[in-house]
Amino acid sequence: MRKLESNLLALMAGVAIGALAGVLLAPDKGEKTRKRIADGSARLRRDMEDKASELKKDITRKSAELKKELDEQLELSKTKLTKFAEGLVASAKETLANGKKTEITDKA
């Protein structure tokens, strides 16, 4: 994802530089050249704002997906740990009730 973003940014920067060079080297009057530069800058700014907005949406979506996945994994781990602890307690109670020593094993 980062490689794609950096490639898009490099492409946009290259287009902007190329457009600026073309405008500066064109045989137009100064006022017309300045207007073309201003228009190009405004377009570039809008494009960058759009890309930033898309990137923000992607990051928000992906962070929500990661949070959901982490919450699910945490709940699964809690369940397994609870079952394991319950098994240990049951084994300890059985050992005490029988008055003999038994081996505690991993039941999870």
Sequence and secondary structure as in RCSB ss.txt:
>XXXX:A:sequence
MRKLESNLLALMAGVAIGALAGVLLAPDKGEKTRKRIADGSARLRRDMEDKASELKKDITRKSAELKKELDEQLE
LSKTKLTKFAEGLVASAKETLANGKKTEITDKA
>XXXX:A:secstr
 HHHHHHHHHHHHHHHHHHHHHHHHS   HHHHHHHHHHHHHHHHHHHHHHHHHHHHHHHHHHHHHHHHHHHHHH
HHHHHHHHHHHHHHHHHHHHHHHTS        
